[in-house]
Amino acid sequence: MARSGLATAARLARWADTALGPGSEGATADGKATLSDATAERAAQDLDLTVAQVRADWDTARLAGLVEVHGDSARPGWRLRAWDRDDSAVLRGWVALFDAWSLAHPEPADHGPGGVAEVVSAMPQVLSFLQLSAGPVPVEQLLDLLEQRVTELRTERCEIPYGPQTEPVAEPTPPEAEDTPLAPLLEWALHALASVGALTYGDGQATLTPLGSWAVWVKLEQICVAAQSPAGNIEQAAEDMLRGCAQLRPKAARDEYRAWLAARPVGSAVTELLDAARGEDALLRGLAFEALRVVGAPAEPDVRSVADEPTLRPYALLWLAEQDGFDPEDAHEILTREEATWLWVDTAAAVADHGEAPLLVRHLEAAVQPTVPALLDEVRAVGHPRTVQVLVALAAAHPDPALAKAVRRAAFQVHTGRS
């Protein structure tokens, strides 16, 4: 159902990739990758659609992440690239459209933003009721529920000053929203949700579609997962959460990542994780990308955007390779020798800071270089900021005196800038 519901939007997104991509002759005349009248008419002609259908499909494609607008060009989003091979990408695209239902259908022009915002905030409870009902529900019953929920939201906003008052507290002036009739806004919300395929609406009743019911169930499940943070790090910032997961076993850490992610919008969570990865602690860098593996494909645009940052590049390239279907054990093959060496030093820094000496010695086996002298030559050249500390720690940990001496010499050469 998600695939068929988004099919025309995907078709337009593919057209936009060709017609509006960088360097194409189809860029819009106004220099923006939006559908000007001329572009909409061209798309309608090429795709045998009306201009109104083109504009509707364009809005759907953008809300579903099938197309991304960047400055003066439009490019396919990750969901479009994965469209033919990944049903989960199609479902995620539809869920993104479902989440943006209030943008998919024009809101009533004669109602203030306060009333609209209240209805948008109250609709999750209405949708949950529809999901539990598992069948048609009269609009009058939904309106009663909506009015109750909006009243609760207004009550929660009321603030009474704490402590003794010398004078009576004046009643706050009721906002414009409190005078807004909710029936027209409920009708708008139901039409909007119907336009994205979440429900059917007609004959005075509304019914969730199978897709809509599934989406509401997923949202409820996310709330339950967020409430069951195994190690109690759900309220922490990304860096503190990652530190809290450092001593957990892999499965327990993944459970914690899922709980932490479920409590946040995907975009802000990915940003937090990448910021943590940019820090000086190499262990957090590796853990941040493990958490991003739990995020999966929705993180692809952000991860791809940091692939040119030297500190994050090897991690980002490995992450992207795995998203493209590489076996994690073979993904290292996509790194250049220099990138693999940089990653070896960074991982060694994490082991030196947080692990035990035998682990650092065993880490030699992970190097791509066939011999220790070859490794030392390339480590000296790679320019990692922790090279000296890593080599000193390795020299102190290695049981072979001759090899330890060679490693100490390499550390001294890096420290003094000698070749």
N, C-alpha and C positions, 0 to 999 in steps of 0.2 A: 504493500500500500504506500509506503514512504517513497519507494522508487517511482511508482506511477504518479503520485501526487507532485513530485518534483521534476518529472520528465521534461516538461516544456521549459522550466527554468534552467535545467541542465543544458538543454539544446541551445537556449539563448546564451548561456555562459560560454559554451564552446564557440559560438559565433563571435562573441565579444573577444575571446582569446585571439582569434585571427584578425578581426576587424579593428580592434582597439589596442592591440598589443604594441609594445615599443617598436618604433621604426616602420610601423605599417602605414599604408596610405589611408586607412580608415579612421584615423584619429579624428576626434570631433573638432569642429571649426573653432569652438571657443576655448580650445586648449585644455579642456577638462574631460576626464573619463566618465562623464555622466551622459545620459541619453538626451542630447539636444533634439530639437524637432527633426533636423535633417538625419541624425543618426537613427532615431526611432523609426522614421519612414524608411530608411535603407534596410534596417533589420526586418521591418514588416514585409518589405518586398522580397528580401532574400529568403525569409522563412515562411512566407505565405501566411502571415498573421495580420491582424489589425494593429494599428498603432496602440490602441488601448491594451490589447493583449501583450504587446511587447513591453509596455511600461509596467504592467502588472507582473510579468515574468521577471523583468529586471529587478524589481523590488524584492521579489521572492528569492531570486538568486543571491542577492547581496545579503539578505537576512539569514539565509541558510548557509552562508559561507561558501557558495559555489563560485563566486567571483569576488575578487578583492580589488578595490580601487586604490591606486597609489599615484598621487599627483596627476600627471597627464596620461596615465595608462591604466588599463584594466588587465588583470591577469587571473588565471584560474586559481581558486583556492584549493587547499589540500583535499577537500572532500570531492571536488570534481576530478582531480588527478586519480583519486582512489575509487572513483565511481564504479568502474566496470569490474573491479576485483575485490571490493570490500563492502559487504552489505552493512557492516557497522558504521562505515563512513556515511552511507546514505541515511541511516537512522539518526546519526548525530546531526546531520544537516537538518533533518526534519525537526529534531528536538530544539535546535537553535531557532528554527522558524516558530515553533510552538512557544518558546520562551519570549519571542518578540511579537506575540499576537497583538499587543496593543498598538504596534506600529504598522501592522499589516492591513488595517482598515481605518479610514479616516475617522477620528473622533468627532462627536457632535460639535458643531461650531458654536451653538448657543449655550454651551455649558462651560463653566470656568474650570481652570486646571485643578483646583482643589477637589472638586467633586470627582473628576476623572481619576485623579491620583488615588482617592479613597476606594473607588470601585476596583482599580487595578490591584490595590493591596488586598482587597477582600476576596477577589476571585479565586485564589487557591483553595479557600474553604468551600466555595461553591463547587469547584471542580472535584474536590474530594468527596463531597456529598453525591455528586453525579456518579463518581466511580463506585462508591459503596452501593448506590441504588441499582446499578447494573441494568438499567433500562430507562425508558422515557420518564421524565420528571416534568410536571406542569410548571410553566413559567411563574405562576402565582406563588408556588411553593419556593422556587428559587429566589423570587423577589423578597419574600419574608426572610429567608436566610441571609440574603445580601443586606437587608436593612438591619438585621440583628448584628451582623459582623461590622458594618460601618458604625453602628452605635458603639460597639466595643472599642473600635479604633479611636473614635472621638473621645471616649471616656479615658482611654489610656493616655491621650495627649494632655488631659487636664492636669495642671500642676498646682497644688495648694502649698503656700509657703510653710516651711517647717518652723515650729516653735510658737511661743505665745505672740499674739497680735494685739497691739494697742488700739487698733481701729479695725472695724469690720473690713474684711477683704472684699473688694469690689468684684462682682461677677464679670468674667471676661466677656467681651462682646462676641457673640456667635459669629464665626467666620461665614463667608459667603457659601462655602461648601455645605453647611448645615441646612441651608434652604434649598439645596438642589434636589429636585425630584429624581429618584433613583431608577424608576421604570425605564425611561428612555436610555439611561446609561447601561442598564442591564441588557436592553435590546442591542445596543451598540456592541457590548462585550460578546454577546452570543453570536452576533453576525461576524465579528472579527475572528472568534475562535472557529466558527464554521468555515471561514475563508481559508484558514490554514489546515483544515481537515481534522480538527480535534473533536468536533461534534457536528451533529445535524440539528437544525433548528427550523421548526415549522409547525403549524396547527396548534400553536399555544404550548408546545413542549420542546424539550431539548434532550438529546441522547448522546452520550460519548461514543465516538467511533472506536473500533478496536485499537487504533493507533493512539487516540486520545486517552483511552483507559490505560494503555501500557505506559504512556508518558507520565500520567499522574502517579501510577504505581512506582515508577522509577524515582520520581521526586520524593515520594514518601519513604522509599527505601534509603535514599541518600540522607534524609533527615535521621532515620534510625541508625545508619552507620555513623553519622557524625556524632550521635549521642553515645556511642560505644567506643570511644577512643581507648584502645587497649592499654597504652602506657601513660595516658593522661596528658599528652602534648598538644591536644587539639586547639587550645587557646594560645599557644606559643607562636612567636614569629618564626619564619622559616628556618633561620639559622639556629635558634634554640631548639626547635623541633628536630632538626637533623642531628644536633649534638645529643639529644635525648635518645635518638635511634641508633647511635653509633655502636652501642654495646648489645643491641638486640640481634637475634638470629634473623637471617634474611626474610623468612616468612612473617615473623612478628613485625619486622620493620615495614614490610609492604602493607600489612594490615594498618599500621599506624599512618603510613603515607595516605592510604585510602580514606581513613577517617578525617585526617587533616584536610585533604583535598575536598571531601564532600561538604565541608563546612564553609567553603569559599568559592567565589566565582572562579572559573578556570583561568581567565585572563590574569587576574591579580595574583593568583597562586603561582602561575608560571613565572610571572615577573619577580615575585619574591624569591623563588627558587634560583633563578638565574642571578639575581643580585647576591644571594648567598654563595653561589658558585664563583663569583668574581673575587671573593675575599682571599686572604692569605693562607687559610687553612686548606690544604690539599685534600684532606679527608672529607671536608664538607663539600668540596667540588665533586668528588666522586659520588657521595650520597645524594647530592642535589640531582644529578643526572639519573640515579636510580629512581628517585621519586618522580622524575619526569617520564621515566619508562612506564610508571603506573598511570600517569596522565594519558600517555599514548598520543595518537595522531593529532588531537586538538592543539598540542604544543608545537606542532611542526613549524608554523610560520615564525614563531619566536625563536625556536632553536636554530632555524635556518638563518635568521637575521644576526645571530652572534657567531656564526661559523668563521667569520674573518677576524675575530678577536683572538690573538695568540694564546691567551690563557685558556680559553674555552674551546678552541678549534678542534683538537683531537677528540674531546668528549662529544662535541656536537656532531662531528663527522661519523663517529661510531653510532651515535643515537639515530642519526638520519639513515645510515646504512641498515640498521636493524628494522627501522620503519619500512624500508624498501624491500624487506624480505630476506636480508642476509642472515645467515645463522650467526648468533652472537660469537661463536668460537671462530668464525671466519671473517667477521667484520673488520678485524685489524688489518686485513689485507688491503683495505681501501686507503690506509694511511701511507704517506710517504715515509721514507726512512727517518727523515728529520722529525716528522710529527710523532712517529712511534717512539723515537728516542726521548723527545720532550715529555711524552706521556709516561715513559718509564721513570724519568727523574721525578715527575710530579707524584706518581704513585709511591715511589720510594720515599719521598718527603712525608707522605701521609703515614707510611709504615714507621719511619724514623720518629715521627712525633707521637704516634699513638700505639704502635705495635711493640713487639719484642724483638730482640736482636736476631734470633734464628729466622724470623720472618723476613728480615731485611736481607739476610744471606740467601735465603731461598728465592728472593725476588730477582736475583741474578739470572735465574732460569727463564724469567719472562722476557729478557732482553732479546731483540731481534738479531743482534750481532752474534756471530758464532764464537768469538773469543772475548775474554775480558779486556785484553789490550785494544781490540777493535772497539769495544763498548766505551772504554775510557777516552779514546780519541774522539769519538762522536759526541760523547757527553760533554767534553770540554768545548766542543764547537757549537752546541745547540743553544747555549745562552740562557738556560733556565736560571731564575734568580736564586733557587735553593741548591744549586749544584754543589757548592763548597760544603754546605752542611750535610748533604746526602753522602758525599764521598767520605767526609770525616767519620760519619756514623757507620758507614759500611766498613771502613778500615778498622774501626774499633771493634766491630762485631765479627769480622771474618777470622776463622781459626788458622788460616794459612798465613804464616808470617811474611812469606815472599809476596803473596798477592796483596796482603794488607799494606805492605810497604809501597807497592806500585800504586795502589789507590790513594795513599797519603800523598805521594809525589804528584799525582794528578790533581788532587785538591789544592796543593800548594801552587801548582802552575796556574790553576784557574784564579786563585786568590791574588796572585801577583801579576796576572795578565801575561804570563809567559806561554809560549807554544810548546 
